[in-house]
Amino acid sequence: SQAAASANAAAVAASSMATEHTWIHQNTPNPEVRKFEPPAEQRGKFAVSSLAVRDTLLAVEGVQDVFVAQPTDVGTLPWISVTRTAATSWEALVPSVQAALGTIPVDAGLNQDIKVEVDANEAEAGSIEAEIEEVLTHRVRPAVQADGGDVELVKWDEEEGQVILKLQGACRGCPQSAVTLQEGILRTLQHFVPAVKTVVAEEEEIIHNATGADPTADIHWVHDGQPDAAGIKELSAGGTPFFSTFAGMKVEGPRLRRVQFSSRLQLDGRTPEHVFVSCPECKVRRTIEDPNDLLKKNKGNTTGDAAVVICPSCCVVISR
């Protein structure tokens, strides 16, 4: 009938419109994070603050964290990265996130809460810090942002030649972040700014569960390295794998023999995403991503232990 045909046409149109206005999502190198982009016809037309977007998404069950890309102009909202909670499937979460994003007001006038942030401590023109900022802006961030992440310069230590970056979006907790820092960002910075010697990620302060009962909470580990040359040699001989916090560096032969001090971290069933290691003696600060992954039998670990070298002479031995 004509009425049925009209109803069917309306349903098809509604479905088409829903698809047309649905936020696009894509995988990122971090399996716990998805990148969401608005439909092309809506980009740059949002009348909402970044904070409001974040609050809206954090209210969605299964969302652990949200990163809203820094707006480049009033009303601009380029893309968003969403981190899921443990045991939440993307199949269930994506539609909920898209539905929440669909509530963002469009074309309702420009919201003056959205402003381009300007660093009050902007680097002096011509300085090394300014050169680093320029390389990050034009050579590094576009590629990182394409994968749903971002980096921000926290500090330039001229005496040490060290660049400290804040990792954001998909970069936080990403299994490939160490490779990105050392083989991607460091090489690019050194090419354009020879004064740069090292690049490290800023360690974030984690608010621990007051009762200490959260088994997934990140661990802050103070490395009190004790002389353990014999124990380290025994671990190696017994098949315990040794890993390095420096991408591309294998711990074997002469490098392994230099490791003389260790501290022991027992996970006791905990499943943290990160272990933040600090050494009060040598001031080293390192991040160990997903320590349980280092202990998996299906990845060749048959001992239940893994040693992570944090400096030329020290390691943290992690056990189940």
Secondary structure as GFF3:
##gff-version 3
##sequence-region A 1 320
A	DSSP	alpha_helix	2	20	.	.	.	ID=ss1
A	DSSP	beta_strand	24	27	.	.	.	ID=ss2
A	DSSP	beta_strand	33	37	.	.	.	ID=ss3
A	DSSP	three_ten_helix	40	42	.	.	.	ID=ss4
A	DSSP	alpha_helix	50	58	.	.	.	ID=ss5
A	DSSP	beta_strand	63	68	.	.	.	ID=ss6
A	DSSP	beta_strand	80	84	.	.	.	ID=ss7
A	DSSP	alpha_helix	90	101	.	.	.	ID=ss8
A	DSSP	alpha_helix	128	135	.	.	.	ID=ss9
A	DSSP	pi_helix	136	140	.	.	.	ID=ss10
A	DSSP	alpha_helix	141	146	.	.	.	ID=ss11
A	DSSP	beta_strand	149	157	.	.	.	ID=ss12
A	DSSP	beta_strand	162	169	.	.	.	ID=ss13
A	DSSP	alpha_helix	177	179	.	.	.	ID=ss14
A	DSSP	pi_helix	180	185	.	.	.	ID=ss15
A	DSSP	alpha_helix	186	192	.	.	.	ID=ss16
A	DSSP	beta_strand	198	201	.	.	.	ID=ss17
A	DSSP	beta_strand	219	222	.	.	.	ID=ss18
A	DSSP	beta_strand	226	227	.	.	.	ID=ss19
A	DSSP	alpha_helix	229	237	.	.	.	ID=ss20
A	DSSP	beta_strand	242	244	.	.	.	ID=ss21
A	DSSP	alpha_helix	254	258	.	.	.	ID=ss22
A	DSSP	beta_strand	261	266	.	.	.	ID=ss23
A	DSSP	beta_strand	274	278	.	.	.	ID=ss24
A	DSSP	beta_strand	285	289	.	.	.	ID=ss25
A	DSSP	three_ten_helix	291	295	.	.	.	ID=ss26
A	DSSP	three_ten_helix	297	299	.	.	.	ID=ss27
A	DSSP	beta_strand	305	311	.	.	.	ID=ss28
A	DSSP	beta_strand	314	319	.	.	.	ID=ss29
###
